[in-house]
Each structure stands twice: as structure tokens, then as C-alpha cells.
Amino acid sequence: MNHHHALPTFCLETGVQLAQTAPWALDPVTWDSPALSVMTDLCTVKAATIAPAASLHQAEQQMIYQGVRMLFVVTDMPAFAGLITATDLRGAKPMQIVHERGLRYDELSVADVMTPLDRLEAVAFERLQGATVGDAVATLKRFGHQHLLVLETPADGTPRRVRGLVSRTQIERQLGEPIELTPIASSFSEIEQALS
């Protein structure tokens, strides 16, 4: 015997709207506010991702669609391989690769220009919990990066995972003032490229 009942329904009327996620992290902050108030928490906000084999055009379209300037590059979710930013797409790096390899821009993939794991800086989630917005900005300035990854070590012994992201743009939005960052070369090839 079936004890399930159809739920009552009704017709929609003019003026019905779609529910939208509440804008996150729009509260103003000061330099002394908790750093967690400017972190994008990947436990509450879905990570914007792309595969390494995707084209640069696909990456750009994904950024536009999701309203972000950075994508996490993943092989098989949640396997994290690196990051690609809007600057990676339109900066000197793609043109350098095009020139070196004799390719066209539309033949490049995300894997060609992304920043791999071994070149990314991160801070421990536990350290960020006791830090201020000013500390987060000082860390971004130290490395000259637009983004800072926040890693967490789960208590159950599983591998460390990216828990969140601190971005210069988000901090500027919440602080209401610009933050000057000076890009810092991290390899001889980057120094050589900057000098040429």
C-alpha cells in the first residue's frame, strides 16, 4: 500500500523572482579585521575550476561566466594541479610560448600557461584564523601575488586541501581602497623575461 501523497501545487503569477545566493564577504573591513573575513571559503562557495586540456578561450569564457579572474585547474575533482588567472591568459606568457613553439594562440591549453602547484605559495588555515587583514595584505605584498591559497589539514588524516583563497581584489573591495603590489620574479627565467 502506497502512503505517499502528491504535494499541492499552484500556478505562478507575474512578479515571481528567482532566489539568488546572498553576496558573500561584502561587509567592510579594516586592516585589523580578522583575515578570515576576506577569505573565500571553499566549504561555502563552489570553486571555479577548469581542466588542464581546456583552451585559453574556454578558460576566459569560464572566468567571464563565473565572474572571477582566477580558476583552479583540476584533473579529476578534487585533484588540484594549479591556477590560471586572467593575467596568465592575456599577459606575455602565452605570446612567449607561441613564439618559442611556433604555435597559434588558439592552439595553447590551460596547461601551457597555468601556474603549477610547485610555484604556488600557501598559508595554513590555522595561521590565518589568528591573523588580520593587514597580515594577509603583507603576505600578498611579500610575494607580489594577486592570490594567496589557504590550506587545511583535515583531522581525519586525509591529504591537505585548499580550504580557501585570499585575493587582492576582494580585500580592496572590502577595504574600500587600492592595494599596491609589486610583482616579484621567482625564477631566473622570469627575471630574464622582465629585463628583455
C-alpha positions in Angstrom: 0.0 0.0 0.0 1.4 3.4 -1.1 1.4 6.0 1.7 2.9 8.8 -0.4 0.8 11.8 -1.4 1.3 14.3 -4.2 2.1 17.8 -2.9 -0.4 20.6 -3.6 0.7 22.9 -6.5 -0.3 26.3 -7.8 0.2 28.4 -10.9 2.9 31.1 -11.0 1.9 34.7 -11.2 3.7 37.7 -12.7 6.4 39.1 -10.5 7.8 35.8 -9.2 11.6 36.1 -8.9 14.5 33.6 -8.7 16.2 33.2 -5.4 19.8 34.2 -5.5 22.7 33.5 -3.3 23.4 36.3 -0.9 26.5 38.3 -1.8 29.3 36.9 0.4 32.0 38.9 2.1 30.6 42.3 1.3 31.0 43.6 4.8 33.5 46.4 5.1 36.7 45.5 6.9 39.7 47.4 8.4 43.3 46.5 8.4 42.8 45.0 11.9 39.7 42.9 11.0 40.1 39.1 11.1 41.8 37.8 7.9 39.1 35.1 7.6 36.6 37.9 6.8 38.3 38.4 3.4 38.9 34.7 2.6 36.8 32.9 0.1 35.9 29.7 1.9 35.6 26.8 -0.5 33.4 25.0 2.0 30.7 27.5 1.4 31.5 28.9 -2.1 31.9 26.5 -5.0 35.4 26.7 -6.5 35.6 27.9 -10.1 37.5 25.2 -12.0 38.8 24.2 -15.4 40.7 21.2 -16.8 44.3 21.5 -18.0 43.4 20.4 -21.5 40.9 23.3 -22.0 41.7 26.1 -24.4 42.6 29.5 -23.3 39.4 30.8 -24.9 37.4 28.3 -22.8 39.2 29.5 -19.7 38.5 33.1 -20.5 34.8 32.3 -21.1 34.6 30.4 -17.8 36.1 33.4 -15.9 33.5 35.7 -17.6 30.6 33.3 -16.9 31.6 32.8 -13.2 32.6 36.4 -12.6 36.1 35.6 -11.5 39.7 36.4 -12.5 41.2 33.0 -11.5 40.4 29.4 -12.0 41.5 26.3 -10.1 43.0 23.8 -12.6 41.9 20.3 -11.7 42.5 17.0 -13.3 39.8 14.8 -11.7 37.9 16.6 -9.0 39.2 17.2 -6.3 42.8 16.7 -7.7 44.3 20.2 -7.8 47.0 20.9 -10.5 47.5 24.6 -10.4 45.9 28.0 -11.1 45.2 30.1 -14.1 44.5 33.8 -13.9 43.2 36.5 -16.3 46.8 37.8 -16.4 48.0 34.4 -17.5 45.6 34.5 -20.4 46.5 37.9 -21.7 50.0 38.5 -20.4 53.3 37.9 -22.0 53.5 34.2 -21.2 51.1 33.0 -23.9 52.9 35.1 -26.6 56.3 33.8 -25.4 55.1 30.2 -25.8 53.5 30.9 -29.2 56.9 32.3 -30.3 59.0 29.6 -28.8 56.9 26.7 -30.0 55.7 28.1 -33.4 52.1 27.7 -32.4 49.0 29.9 -32.7 47.4 31.4 -29.6 44.2 29.3 -30.1 46.4 26.1 -30.0 47.5 26.8 -26.4 45.9 25.0 -23.5 45.4 25.9 -19.9 48.3 23.5 -19.0 50.7 25.6 -21.2 50.2 28.8 -19.2 48.9 27.9 -15.7 51.0 28.2 -12.6 51.7 24.7 -11.4 51.5 23.6 -7.7 55.2 23.8 -7.1 55.2 27.5 -7.9 52.3 28.4 -5.7 52.5 30.0 -2.2 50.1 29.0 0.5 49.4 29.7 4.2 47.9 27.3 6.7 44.2 27.9 7.6 45.1 27.6 11.3 47.6 30.5 10.9 45.0 32.6 9.0 42.5 32.1 11.8 44.6 34.3 14.2 45.7 36.8 11.5 44.4 40.2 10.5 43.5 41.6 7.1 46.8 43.6 7.4 48.7 40.4 7.9 47.1 38.9 4.7 48.0 42.0 2.7 51.6 41.9 4.0 51.8 38.3 2.8 50.4 39.1 -0.7 52.9 42.0 -0.9 55.8 39.8 0.3 55.3 37.5 -2.8 53.9 40.1 -5.2 50.9 37.8 -5.9 47.2 38.6 -6.5 46.0 35.5 -4.7 47.0 33.5 -1.6 45.9 29.9 -1.2 44.8 28.8 2.3 45.5 25.1 3.0 43.8 23.0 5.7 44.9 19.7 7.2 41.8 17.6 7.9 41.7 15.9 11.3 40.9 12.5 9.7 44.4 12.2 8.2 43.3 12.7 4.6 45.6 14.8 2.4 45.8 18.6 2.9 43.3 20.5 0.9 42.8 24.0 -0.4 40.3 25.4 2.1 40.1 28.9 0.7 41.6 31.8 -1.2 42.5 35.4 -0.3 42.5 37.7 -3.2 43.8 41.3 -3.6 40.6 42.3 -5.4 38.3 41.0 -2.7 40.4 42.8 0.0 40.3 46.0 -2.0 36.5 45.7 -2.4 36.0 45.3 1.3 38.7 47.8 2.5 37.4 50.4 0.0 41.0 51.3 -1.0 43.6 50.1 -3.5 46.5 47.8 -2.5 49.7 48.3 -4.4 51.5 45.1 -5.2 54.9 44.8 -6.9 55.2 41.5 -8.9 58.3 39.6 -7.8 60.2 37.3 -10.1 60.6 33.8 -8.6 62.9 32.3 -11.2 65.9 33.3 -13.4 63.6 32.9 -16.5 61.1 35.5 -15.0 64.0 37.9 -14.3 65.4 37.4 -17.8 61.9 38.0 -19.3 61.4 41.2 -17.2 64.7 42.6 -18.4 64.2 41.8 -22.1 
